[in-house]
């Protein structure tokens, strides 16, 4: 639905309907921060359900590599 949205406001409405906070200031930085918080919340929830935390680390590697490339 977000891909088919005709404007940023329509895409923001889809996110709001899916449980994200209201996007009063639709800026790339605000959106990135909101999605990062949601991703971290998912990792925390999964961390309580996964018997071995190292399994969850596999999914975080993508972001670790990106962060390392950004630092370089």
PyMOL Python script that loads the backbone (N, CA, C, O; Angstrom):
from pymol import cmd

cmd.read_pdbstr("""\
ATOM      1  N   UNK A   1       0.820  -1.201   0.000  1.00  0.00           N
ATOM      2  CA  UNK A   1       0.000   0.000   0.000  1.00  0.00           C
ATOM      3  C   UNK A   1       0.856   1.253   0.000  1.00  0.00           C
ATOM      4  O   UNK A   1       0.486   2.253  -0.615  1.00  0.00           O
ATOM      5  N   UNK A   2       2.010   1.214   0.690  1.00  0.00           N
ATOM      6  CA  UNK A   2       2.864   2.410   0.721  1.00  0.00           C
ATOM      7  C   UNK A   2       3.446   2.697  -0.657  1.00  0.00           C
ATOM      8  O   UNK A   2       3.582   3.857  -1.046  1.00  0.00           O
ATOM      9  N   UNK A   3       3.785   1.655  -1.389  1.00  0.00           N
ATOM     10  CA  UNK A   3       4.350   1.840  -2.724  1.00  0.00           C
ATOM     11  C   UNK A   3       3.334   2.495  -3.644  1.00  0.00           C
ATOM     12  O   UNK A   3       3.692   3.294  -4.509  1.00  0.00           O
ATOM     13  N   UNK A   4       2.071   2.155  -3.457  1.00  0.00           N
ATOM     14  CA  UNK A   4       1.015   2.694  -4.312  1.00  0.00           C
ATOM     15  C   UNK A   4       0.527   4.066  -3.862  1.00  0.00           C
ATOM     16  O   UNK A   4      -0.288   4.685  -4.546  1.00  0.00           O
ATOM     17  N   UNK A   5       1.017   4.551  -2.717  1.00  0.00           N
ATOM     18  CA  UNK A   5       0.576   5.863  -2.222  1.00  0.00           C
ATOM     19  C   UNK A   5       0.996   6.947  -3.203  1.00  0.00           C
ATOM     20  O   UNK A   5       2.093   6.906  -3.759  1.00  0.00           O
ATOM     21  N   UNK A   6       0.119   7.906  -3.406  1.00  0.00           N
ATOM     22  CA  UNK A   6       0.380   8.983  -4.368  1.00  0.00           C
ATOM     23  C   UNK A   6       1.106  10.167  -3.741  1.00  0.00           C
ATOM     24  O   UNK A   6       1.561  11.065  -4.449  1.00  0.00           O
ATOM     25  N   UNK A   7       1.215  10.170  -2.419  1.00  0.00           N
ATOM     26  CA  UNK A   7       1.909  11.267  -1.748  1.00  0.00           C
ATOM     27  C   UNK A   7       2.542  10.755  -0.458  1.00  0.00           C
ATOM     28  O   UNK A   7       2.237   9.660   0.015  1.00  0.00           O
ATOM     29  N   UNK A   8       3.424  11.570   0.094  1.00  0.00           N
ATOM     30  CA  UNK A   8       4.047  11.220   1.372  1.00  0.00           C
ATOM     31  C   UNK A   8       3.005  11.107   2.475  1.00  0.00           C
ATOM     32  O   UNK A   8       3.120  10.267   3.368  1.00  0.00           O
ATOM     33  N   UNK A   9       1.997  11.951   2.407  1.00  0.00           N
ATOM     34  CA  UNK A   9       0.958  11.930   3.429  1.00  0.00           C
ATOM     35  C   UNK A   9       0.170  10.616   3.397  1.00  0.00           C
ATOM     36  O   UNK A   9      -0.180  10.073   4.444  1.00  0.00           O
ATOM     37  N   UNK A  10      -0.106  10.112   2.197  1.00  0.00           N
ATOM     38  CA  UNK A  10      -0.806   8.832   2.080  1.00  0.00           C
ATOM     39  C   UNK A  10       0.051   7.696   2.624  1.00  0.00           C
ATOM     40  O   UNK A  10      -0.462   6.801   3.295  1.00  0.00           O
ATOM     41  N   UNK A  11       1.338   7.722   2.344  1.00  0.00           N
ATOM     42  CA  UNK A  11       2.243   6.698   2.872  1.00  0.00           C
ATOM     43  C   UNK A  11       2.308   6.782   4.396  1.00  0.00           C
ATOM     44  O   UNK A  11       2.345   5.753   5.071  1.00  0.00           O
ATOM     45  N   UNK A  12       2.323   7.989   4.936  1.00  0.00           N
ATOM     46  CA  UNK A  12       2.341   8.169   6.384  1.00  0.00           C
ATOM     47  C   UNK A  12       1.058   7.637   7.004  1.00  0.00           C
ATOM     48  O   UNK A  12       1.088   7.075   8.099  1.00  0.00           O
ATOM     49  N   UNK A  13      -0.060   7.806   6.322  1.00  0.00           N
ATOM     50  CA  UNK A  13      -1.334   7.308   6.823  1.00  0.00           C
ATOM     51  C   UNK A  13      -1.305   5.783   6.924  1.00  0.00           C
ATOM     52  O   UNK A  13      -1.842   5.213   7.873  1.00  0.00           O
ATOM     53  N   UNK A  14      -0.682   5.126   5.952  1.00  0.00           N
ATOM     54  CA  UNK A  14      -0.563   3.668   5.983  1.00  0.00           C
ATOM     55  C   UNK A  14       0.237   3.248   7.215  1.00  0.00           C
ATOM     56  O   UNK A  14      -0.141   2.303   7.907  1.00  0.00           O
ATOM     57  N   UNK A  15       1.326   3.936   7.486  1.00  0.00           N
ATOM     58  CA  UNK A  15       2.128   3.611   8.671  1.00  0.00           C
ATOM     59  C   UNK A  15       1.335   3.806   9.951  1.00  0.00           C
ATOM     60  O   UNK A  15       1.421   2.989  10.868  1.00  0.00           O
ATOM     61  N   UNK A  16       0.567   4.879  10.019  1.00  0.00           N
ATOM     62  CA  UNK A  16      -0.246   5.146  11.204  1.00  0.00           C
ATOM     63  C   UNK A  16      -1.273   4.040  11.401  1.00  0.00           C
ATOM     64  O   UNK A  16      -1.512   3.609  12.529  1.00  0.00           O
ATOM     65  N   UNK A  17      -1.878   3.581  10.319  1.00  0.00           N
ATOM     66  CA  UNK A  17      -2.864   2.503  10.399  1.00  0.00           C
ATOM     67  C   UNK A  17      -2.228   1.189  10.851  1.00  0.00           C
ATOM     68  O   UNK A  17      -2.916   0.310  11.371  1.00  0.00           O
ATOM     69  N   UNK A  18      -0.923   1.058  10.654  1.00  0.00           N
ATOM     70  CA  UNK A  18      -0.214  -0.172  11.044  1.00  0.00           C
ATOM     71  C   UNK A  18       0.373  -0.084  12.448  1.00  0.00           C
ATOM     72  O   UNK A  18       1.107  -0.979  12.867  1.00  0.00           O
ATOM     73  N   UNK A  19       0.061   0.982  13.179  1.00  0.00           N
ATOM     74  CA  UNK A  19       0.483   1.057  14.571  1.00  0.00           C
ATOM     75  C   UNK A  19       1.637   1.986  14.868  1.00  0.00           C
ATOM     76  O   UNK A  19       2.058   2.090  16.021  1.00  0.00           O
ATOM     77  N   UNK A  20       2.162   2.664  13.865  1.00  0.00           N
ATOM     78  CA  UNK A  20       3.236   3.615  14.112  1.00  0.00           C
ATOM     79  C   UNK A  20       2.661   4.918  14.659  1.00  0.00           C
ATOM     80  O   UNK A  20       1.478   5.210  14.486  1.00  0.00           O
ATOM     81  N   UNK A  21       3.513   5.695  15.319  1.00  0.00           N
ATOM     82  CA  UNK A  21       3.094   6.988  15.847  1.00  0.00           C
ATOM     83  C   UNK A  21       2.647   7.911  14.721  1.00  0.00           C
ATOM     84  O   UNK A  21       2.991   7.716  13.556  1.00  0.00           O
ATOM     85  N   UNK A  22       1.881   8.910  15.099  1.00  0.00           N
ATOM     86  CA  UNK A  22       1.435   9.931  14.136  1.00  0.00           C
ATOM     87  C   UNK A  22       2.660  10.640  13.556  1.00  0.00           C
ATOM     88  O   UNK A  22       3.594  10.973  14.285  1.00  0.00           O
ATOM     89  N   UNK A  23       2.649  10.863  12.266  1.00  0.00           N
ATOM     90  CA  UNK A  23       3.768  11.509  11.584  1.00  0.00           C
ATOM     91  C   UNK A  23       3.428  12.970  11.324  1.00  0.00           C
ATOM     92  O   UNK A  23       3.130  13.361  10.196  1.00  0.00           O
ATOM     93  N   UNK A  24       3.478  13.758  12.370  1.00  0.00           N
ATOM     94  CA  UNK A  24       3.130  15.169  12.212  1.00  0.00           C
ATOM     95  C   UNK A  24       4.191  15.921  11.411  1.00  0.00           C
ATOM     96  O   UNK A  24       3.863  16.825  10.643  1.00  0.00           O
ATOM     97  N   UNK A  25       5.437  15.560  11.584  1.00  0.00           N
ATOM     98  CA  UNK A  25       6.502  16.208  10.799  1.00  0.00           C
ATOM     99  C   UNK A  25       7.162  15.137   9.946  1.00  0.00           C
ATOM    100  O   UNK A  25       8.049  14.423  10.413  1.00  0.00           O
ATOM    101  N   UNK A  26       6.740  15.029   8.732  1.00  0.00           N
ATOM    102  CA  UNK A  26       7.225  14.001   7.833  1.00  0.00           C
ATOM    103  C   UNK A  26       8.545  14.439   7.210  1.00  0.00           C
ATOM    104  O   UNK A  26       8.580  15.045   6.139  1.00  0.00           O
ATOM    105  N   UNK A  27       9.624  14.117   7.910  1.00  0.00           N
ATOM    106  CA  UNK A  27      10.956  14.395   7.398  1.00  0.00           C
ATOM    107  C   UNK A  27      11.717  13.069   7.346  1.00  0.00           C
ATOM    108  O   UNK A  27      11.391  12.144   8.091  1.00  0.00           O
ATOM    109  N   UNK A  28      12.710  12.965   6.490  1.00  0.00           N
ATOM    110  CA  UNK A  28      13.480  11.714   6.433  1.00  0.00           C
ATOM    111  C   UNK A  28      14.103  11.344   7.785  1.00  0.00           C
ATOM    112  O   UNK A  28      14.125  10.170   8.154  1.00  0.00           O
ATOM    113  N   UNK A  29      14.602  12.323   8.510  1.00  0.00           N
ATOM    114  CA  UNK A  29      15.226  12.036   9.805  1.00  0.00           C
ATOM    115  C   UNK A  29      14.196  11.513  10.803  1.00  0.00           C
ATOM    116  O   UNK A  29      14.471  10.567  11.541  1.00  0.00           O
ATOM    117  N   UNK A  30      13.019  12.121  10.827  1.00  0.00           N
ATOM    118  CA  UNK A  30      11.965  11.672  11.740  1.00  0.00           C
ATOM    119  C   UNK A  30      11.506  10.263  11.382  1.00  0.00           C
ATOM    120  O   UNK A  30      11.335   9.425  12.267  1.00  0.00           O
ATOM    121  N   UNK A  31      11.311  10.001  10.120  1.00  0.00           N
ATOM    122  CA  UNK A  31      10.874   8.686   9.664  1.00  0.00           C
ATOM    123  C   UNK A  31      11.928   7.629   9.976  1.00  0.00           C
ATOM    124  O   UNK A  31      11.594   6.538  10.437  1.00  0.00           O
ATOM    125  N   UNK A  32      13.190   7.944   9.730  1.00  0.00           N
ATOM    126  CA  UNK A  32      14.274   7.006  10.012  1.00  0.00           C
ATOM    127  C   UNK A  32      14.342   6.687  11.508  1.00  0.00           C
ATOM    128  O   UNK A  32      14.517   5.530  11.891  1.00  0.00           O
ATOM    129  N   UNK A  33      14.204   7.703  12.338  1.00  0.00           N
ATOM    130  CA  UNK A  33      14.224   7.480  13.786  1.00  0.00           C
ATOM    131  C   UNK A  33      13.064   6.615  14.240  1.00  0.00           C
ATOM    132  O   UNK A  33      13.236   5.731  15.079  1.00  0.00           O
ATOM    133  N   UNK A  34      11.900   6.860  13.699  1.00  0.00           N
ATOM    134  CA  UNK A  34      10.719   6.096  14.065  1.00  0.00           C
ATOM    135  C   UNK A  34      10.865   4.623  13.656  1.00  0.00           C
ATOM    136  O   UNK A  34      10.528   3.727  14.430  1.00  0.00           O
ATOM    137  N   UNK A  35      11.355   4.381  12.469  1.00  0.00           N
ATOM    138  CA  UNK A  35      11.539   3.010  12.002  1.00  0.00           C
ATOM    139  C   UNK A  35      12.638   2.301  12.793  1.00  0.00           C
ATOM    140  O   UNK A  35      12.540   1.103  13.058  1.00  0.00           O
ATOM    141  N   UNK A  36      13.682   3.038  13.167  1.00  0.00           N
ATOM    142  CA  UNK A  36      14.744   2.449  13.989  1.00  0.00           C
ATOM    143  C   UNK A  36      14.210   2.037  15.360  1.00  0.00           C
ATOM    144  O   UNK A  36      14.571   0.977  15.872  1.00  0.00           O
ATOM    145  N   UNK A  37      13.363   2.859  15.949  1.00  0.00           N
ATOM    146  CA  UNK A  37      12.763   2.515  17.240  1.00  0.00           C
ATOM    147  C   UNK A  37      11.883   1.278  17.116  1.00  0.00           C
ATOM    148  O   UNK A  37      11.917   0.399  17.977  1.00  0.00           O
ATOM    149  N   UNK A  38      11.107   1.210  16.060  1.00  0.00           N
ATOM    150  CA  UNK A  38      10.230   0.052  15.854  1.00  0.00           C
ATOM    151  C   UNK A  38      11.055  -1.213  15.649  1.00  0.00           C
ATOM    152  O   UNK A  38      10.710  -2.271  16.174  1.00  0.00           O
ATOM    153  N   UNK A  39      12.149  -1.111  14.884  1.00  0.00           N
ATOM    154  CA  UNK A  39      13.008  -2.273  14.650  1.00  0.00           C
ATOM    155  C   UNK A  39      13.633  -2.740  15.956  1.00  0.00           C
ATOM    156  O   UNK A  39      13.706  -3.942  16.213  1.00  0.00           O
ATOM    157  N   UNK A  40      14.085  -1.802  16.784  1.00  0.00           N
ATOM    158  CA  UNK A  40      14.691  -2.160  18.066  1.00  0.00           C
ATOM    159  C   UNK A  40      13.672  -2.811  18.991  1.00  0.00           C
ATOM    160  O   UNK A  40      14.010  -3.739  19.726  1.00  0.00           O
ATOM    161  N   UNK A  41      12.434  -2.339  18.963  1.00  0.00           N
ATOM    162  CA  UNK A  41      11.376  -2.943  19.784  1.00  0.00           C
ATOM    163  C   UNK A  41      11.121  -4.392  19.353  1.00  0.00           C
ATOM    164  O   UNK A  41      10.890  -5.263  20.192  1.00  0.00           O
ATOM    165  N   UNK A  42      11.165  -4.641  18.045  1.00  0.00           N
ATOM    166  CA  UNK A  42      10.983  -6.006  17.544  1.00  0.00           C
ATOM    167  C   UNK A  42      12.137  -6.884  18.024  1.00  0.00           C
ATOM    168  O   UNK A  42      11.913  -8.015  18.456  1.00  0.00           O
ATOM    169  N   UNK A  43      13.367  -6.377  17.955  1.00  0.00           N
ATOM    170  CA  UNK A  43      14.512  -7.152  18.431  1.00  0.00           C
ATOM    171  C   UNK A  43      14.399  -7.460  19.920  1.00  0.00           C
ATOM    172  O   UNK A  43      14.751  -8.558  20.350  1.00  0.00           O
ATOM    173  N   UNK A  44      13.918  -6.518  20.702  1.00  0.00           N
ATOM    174  CA  UNK A  44      13.753  -6.751  22.135  1.00  0.00           C
ATOM    175  C   UNK A  44      12.695  -7.818  22.388  1.00  0.00           C
ATOM    176  O   UNK A  44      12.886  -8.694  23.231  1.00  0.00           O
ATOM    177  N   UNK A  45      11.588  -7.750  21.667  1.00  0.00           N
ATOM    178  CA  UNK A  45      10.543  -8.770  21.817  1.00  0.00           C
ATOM    179  C   UNK A  45      11.062 -10.147  21.423  1.00  0.00           C
ATOM    180  O   UNK A  45      10.821 -11.133  22.119  1.00  0.00           O
ATOM    181  N   UNK A  46      11.775 -10.207  20.305  1.00  0.00           N
ATOM    182  CA  UNK A  46      12.324 -11.488  19.863  1.00  0.00           C
ATOM    183  C   UNK A  46      13.376 -12.004  20.833  1.00  0.00           C
ATOM    184  O   UNK A  46      13.516 -13.213  21.018  1.00  0.00           O
ATOM    185  N   UNK A  47      14.113 -11.096  21.450  1.00  0.00           N
ATOM    186  CA  UNK A  47      15.151 -11.495  22.391  1.00  0.00           C
ATOM    187  C   UNK A  47      14.609 -12.269  23.575  1.00  0.00           C
ATOM    188  O   UNK A  47      15.307 -13.108  24.144  1.00  0.00           O
ATOM    189  N   UNK A  48      13.374 -11.994  23.950  1.00  0.00           N
ATOM    190  CA  UNK A  48      12.769 -12.729  25.060  1.00  0.00           C
ATOM    191  C   UNK A  48      12.239 -14.089  24.613  1.00  0.00           C
ATOM    192  O   UNK A  48      12.032 -14.972  25.446  1.00  0.00           O
ATOM    193  N   UNK A  49      12.019 -14.270  23.319  1.00  0.00           N
ATOM    194  CA  UNK A  49      11.449 -15.515  22.809  1.00  0.00           C
ATOM    195  C   UNK A  49      12.494 -16.482  22.261  1.00  0.00           C
ATOM    196  O   UNK A  49      12.238 -17.683  22.173  1.00  0.00           O
ATOM    197  N   UNK A  50      13.662 -15.972  21.895  1.00  0.00           N
ATOM    198  CA  UNK A  50      14.692 -16.806  21.279  1.00  0.00           C
ATOM    199  C   UNK A  50      15.580 -17.384  22.381  1.00  0.00           C
ATOM    200  O   UNK A  50      16.110 -16.639  23.206  1.00  0.00           O
ATOM    201  N   UNK A  51      15.744 -18.701  22.398  1.00  0.00           N
ATOM    202  CA  UNK A  51      16.546 -19.309  23.468  1.00  0.00           C
ATOM    203  C   UNK A  51      18.031 -18.931  23.420  1.00  0.00           C
ATOM    204  O   UNK A  51      18.685 -18.861  24.461  1.00  0.00           O
ATOM    205  N   UNK A  52      18.551 -18.692  22.243  1.00  0.00           N
ATOM    206  CA  UNK A  52      19.962 -18.328  22.092  1.00  0.00           C
ATOM    207  C   UNK A  52      20.035 -16.977  21.381  1.00  0.00           C
ATOM    208  O   UNK A  52      19.701 -16.879  20.201  1.00  0.00           O
ATOM    209  N   UNK A  53      20.468 -15.944  22.091  1.00  0.00           N
ATOM    210  CA  UNK A  53      20.526 -14.595  21.548  1.00  0.00           C
ATOM    211  C   UNK A  53      21.399 -14.453  20.324  1.00  0.00           C
ATOM    212  O   UNK A  53      21.233 -13.511  19.550  1.00  0.00           O
ATOM    213  N   UNK A  54      22.329 -15.378  20.136  1.00  0.00           N
ATOM    214  CA  UNK A  54      23.207 -15.303  18.964  1.00  0.00           C
ATOM    215  C   UNK A  54      22.426 -15.481  17.666  1.00  0.00           C
ATOM    216  O   UNK A  54      22.838 -14.980  16.620  1.00  0.00           O
ATOM    217  N   UNK A  55      21.307 -16.188  17.729  1.00  0.00           N
ATOM    218  CA  UNK A  55      20.476 -16.343  16.532  1.00  0.00           C
ATOM    219  C   UNK A  55      19.931 -14.997  16.083  1.00  0.00           C
ATOM    220  O   UNK A  55      19.824 -14.735  14.885  1.00  0.00           O
ATOM    221  N   UNK A  56      19.593 -14.160  17.022  1.00  0.00           N
ATOM    222  CA  UNK A  56      19.074 -12.838  16.706  1.00  0.00           C
ATOM    223  C   UNK A  56      20.166 -11.919  16.158  1.00  0.00           C
ATOM    224  O   UNK A  56      19.891 -11.026  15.357  1.00  0.00           O
ATOM    225  N   UNK A  57      21.391 -12.142  16.590  1.00  0.00           N
ATOM    226  CA  UNK A  57      22.515 -11.316  16.116  1.00  0.00           C
ATOM    227  C   UNK A  57      22.728 -11.437  14.614  1.00  0.00           C
ATOM    228  O   UNK A  57      23.231 -10.506  13.984  1.00  0.00           O
ATOM    229  N   UNK A  58      22.356 -12.558  14.039  1.00  0.00           N
ATOM    230  CA  UNK A  58      22.497 -12.754  12.587  1.00  0.00           C
ATOM    231  C   UNK A  58      21.707 -11.689  11.834  1.00  0.00           C
ATOM    232  O   UNK A  58      22.160 -11.184  10.806  1.00  0.00           O
ATOM    233  N   UNK A  59      20.527 -11.350  12.345  1.00  0.00           N
ATOM    234  CA  UNK A  59      19.690 -10.366  11.665  1.00  0.00           C
ATOM    235  C   UNK A  59      20.188  -8.941  11.880  1.00  0.00           C
ATOM    236  O   UNK A  59      19.851  -8.050  11.100  1.00  0.00           O
ATOM    237  N   UNK A  60      20.975  -8.714  12.909  1.00  0.00           N
ATOM    238  CA  UNK A  60      21.513  -7.381  13.163  1.00  0.00           C
ATOM    239  C   UNK A  60      22.775  -7.100  12.354  1.00  0.00           C
ATOM    240  O   UNK A  60      23.176  -5.942  12.230  1.00  0.00           O
ATOM    241  N   UNK A  61      23.405  -8.127  11.804  1.00  0.00           N
ATOM    242  CA  UNK A  61      24.670  -7.935  11.083  1.00  0.00           C
ATOM    243  C   UNK A  61      24.533  -6.946   9.939  1.00  0.00           C
ATOM    244  O   UNK A  61      25.435  -6.141   9.704  1.00  0.00           O
ATOM    245  N   UNK A  62      23.426  -6.995   9.230  1.00  0.00           N
ATOM    246  CA  UNK A  62      23.224  -6.081   8.109  1.00  0.00           C
ATOM    247  C   UNK A  62      23.411  -4.638   8.573  1.00  0.00           C
ATOM    248  O   UNK A  62      24.063  -3.842   7.897  1.00  0.00           O
ATOM    249  N   UNK A  63      22.841  -4.308   9.717  1.00  0.00           N
ATOM    250  CA  UNK A  63      22.912  -2.944  10.224  1.00  0.00           C
ATOM    251  C   UNK A  63      24.297  -2.643  10.797  1.00  0.00           C
ATOM    252  O   UNK A  63      24.772  -1.511  10.699  1.00  0.00           O
ATOM    253  N   UNK A  64      24.942  -3.634  11.387  1.00  0.00           N
ATOM    254  CA  UNK A  64      26.292  -3.430  11.899  1.00  0.00           C
ATOM    255  C   UNK A  64      27.258  -3.124  10.758  1.00  0.00           C
ATOM    256  O   UNK A  64      28.090  -2.224  10.867  1.00  0.00           O
ATOM    257  N   UNK A  65      27.145  -3.874   9.667  1.00  0.00           N
ATOM    258  CA  UNK A  65      28.011  -3.622   8.509  1.00  0.00           C
ATOM    259  C   UNK A  65      27.749  -2.237   7.926  1.00  0.00           C
ATOM    260  O   UNK A  65      28.686  -1.521   7.573  1.00  0.00           O
ATOM    261  N   UNK A  66      26.505  -1.870   7.829  1.00  0.00           N
ATOM    262  CA  UNK A  66      26.172  -0.539   7.314  1.00  0.00           C
ATOM    263  C   UNK A  66      26.760   0.541   8.217  1.00  0.00           C
ATOM    264  O   UNK A  66      27.335   1.512   7.726  1.00  0.00           O
ATOM    265  N   UNK A  67      26.620   0.382   9.526  1.00  0.00           N
ATOM    266  CA  UNK A  67      27.154   1.377  10.451  1.00  0.00           C
ATOM    267  C   UNK A  67      28.679   1.460  10.343  1.00  0.00           C
ATOM    268  O   UNK A  67      29.246   2.551  10.408  1.00  0.00           O
ATOM    269  N   UNK A  68      29.337   0.324  10.179  1.00  0.00           N
ATOM    270  CA  UNK A  68      30.804   0.330  10.034  1.00  0.00           C
ATOM    271  C   UNK A  68      31.211   1.054   8.739  1.00  0.00           C
ATOM    272  O   UNK A  68      32.171   1.825   8.733  1.00  0.00           O
ATOM    273  N   UNK A  69      30.479   0.804   7.649  1.00  0.00           N
ATOM    274  CA  UNK A  69      30.779   1.474   6.395  1.00  0.00           C
ATOM    275  C   UNK A  69      30.558   2.981   6.533  1.00  0.00           C
ATOM    276  O   UNK A  69      31.318   3.772   5.976  1.00  0.00           O
ATOM    277  N   UNK A  70      29.538   3.372   7.259  1.00  0.00           N
ATOM    278  CA  UNK A  70      29.258   4.789   7.459  1.00  0.00           C
ATOM    279  C   UNK A  70      30.381   5.450   8.230  1.00  0.00           C
ATOM    280  O   UNK A  70      30.791   6.563   7.900  1.00  0.00           O
ATOM    281  N   UNK A  71      30.879   4.783   9.246  1.00  0.00           N
ATOM    282  CA  UNK A  71      31.982   5.333  10.038  1.00  0.00           C
ATOM    283  C   UNK A  71      33.246   5.505   9.201  1.00  0.00           C
ATOM    284  O   UNK A  71      33.972   6.489   9.345  1.00  0.00           O
ATOM    285  N   UNK A  72      33.498   4.534   8.323  1.00  0.00           N
ATOM    286  CA  UNK A  72      34.693   4.621   7.474  1.00  0.00           C
ATOM    287  C   UNK A  72      34.539   5.736   6.462  1.00  0.00           C
ATOM    288  O   UNK A  72      35.440   5.968   5.657  1.00  0.00           O
TER     289      UNK A  72
END
""", "prot")
cmd.dss("prot")
cmd.show_as("cartoon", "prot")
cmd.util.cbc("prot")
cmd.orient("prot")
